[in-house]
Amino acid sequence: MTPTSTSALQALDAAALDAADPLARFRDRFLEPEGDPVVAYLDGNSLGRPLAATAERLGEFTRGEWGQRLIRAWDERWMDEPVRLGDRLAEVVLGAAHGQTIVADSTSVMIYKLVRAALDAQSGAGRDEIVIDRENFPTDRFLVEGIAAERGATIRWISPDPDTGVRPADVEAVVGPRTAVVLLSHVAYRSGFIADAPAITQAVHRAGALVVWDLCHSAGSVQLELDAWGVDLAVGCTYKYLNGGPGSPAFGYVRRGLQDRLRQPLWGWMGAADPFGMTESYAPAAGIRQFITGTPPILAMQPLAGMVELIAEAGGMEAVRAKSVLLTEFAAALAARDLAAFGVELASPRDPAERGSHITLNHPRFREVTAMLWERGVIPDFRPPHGLRVGLSPLSTSFAEVEAGIAAIRDALAELA
Ligand SMILES: *Cc1c(COP(=O)(O)O)cnc(C)c1O
């Protein structure tokens, strides 16, 4: 934090924070809605805004690679796209070397593939337990329930504090000789808590198990060092802080040393050794390609490709994270000043080192408040039972927008009081 931004933060001065923000100029790269004005977009953690260049990029792609090159583009470029874009994402966002990341499938499908692959690889060693926490995102819990039912595995549940999240001691208490795989979210979708991924990864490894990190709320918001942390497997969305657009594909990371040991469960022709050999039976491709199943969603990867380059241009994840910390500090301080009198409570960690790029505020009337705000062009989201999430996407959100958002929450609560 520079001295200017520190004093601007203390003074809760949005204009001074925006003026001191080295990333402020990147806001213009995002599409400004025409007509119906958006006063404050505070939900970039659910669906990132489109880059203005995305509209052109999709048009160019349609006219060029697709329209002109037609089927030839598969040979010329598209076959390699899931790995090429995965590699670029790995170097700019994930802290990972090439050859370990693919872009494919939806997050849910990728979680299924990686958790099942990890479980199956361990079952020979008599390991039949999957560890997950009760605060994890529903799809993660449901997939684990389904995999356990399908494979006769046992689920070991961690019950963390809902206002924070899973800590290394919580993991150490449940892992053991029967643990096959542990699935955790790096940044909790509700509280925004950042789990200590390096320490937890080590604890899982000491127990002889594998870890799968869900990076949906971390990719593009916090710094990641998957290789340095010794992470086994990871998966994440690209439509949240990576602005890939609705339904954009997931990414999957498999540590190089594990790639030959694991066999993913959805054997499709695009992950086979010789896709166009039209062979009689399946043999997996070498390396990370074997984790692909069917035809990769090339069209839906285009917006993501643009966003990864924008992050690189902005100075990488260190710069993005620095702004994110200031944004959540500012939002939490405004909430303490203006909303506490209405009984609003912070349901996220107070220490910025322990939280990602959103904060959750609790109040019994936030369901109604959120509906009122959406009418007024202020767009956070609501998570039952009474959490209002303020998502702060660093490259597209200004401090003035945060100020307008918190003021609108205050006005709505005052009207309801
Ligand atoms: C957003 C999110 C998902 C979404 O999964 P989809 O298959 O893309 O719908 C999964 N897990 C977590 C932790 C998320 O935050």
The ligand as a Gaussian input file, in Angstrom:
#p B3LYP/6-31G(d) Opt

LIG

0 1
 C      -19.076000     -20.926000      -8.826000
 C      -18.621000     -22.194000      -8.196000
 C      -18.837000     -23.434000      -8.817000
 C      -19.619000     -23.491000     -10.103000
 O      -19.636000     -24.712000     -10.766000
 P      -20.251000     -24.758000     -12.248000
 O      -20.117000     -26.139000     -12.685000
 O      -19.475000     -23.777000     -13.075000
 O      -21.676000     -24.324000     -12.169000
 C      -18.322000     -24.565000      -8.202000
 N      -17.644000     -24.489000      -7.032000
 C      -17.435000     -23.299000      -6.401000
 C      -16.660000     -23.252000      -5.115000
 C      -17.920000     -22.122000      -6.959000
 O      -17.735000     -20.964000      -6.350000

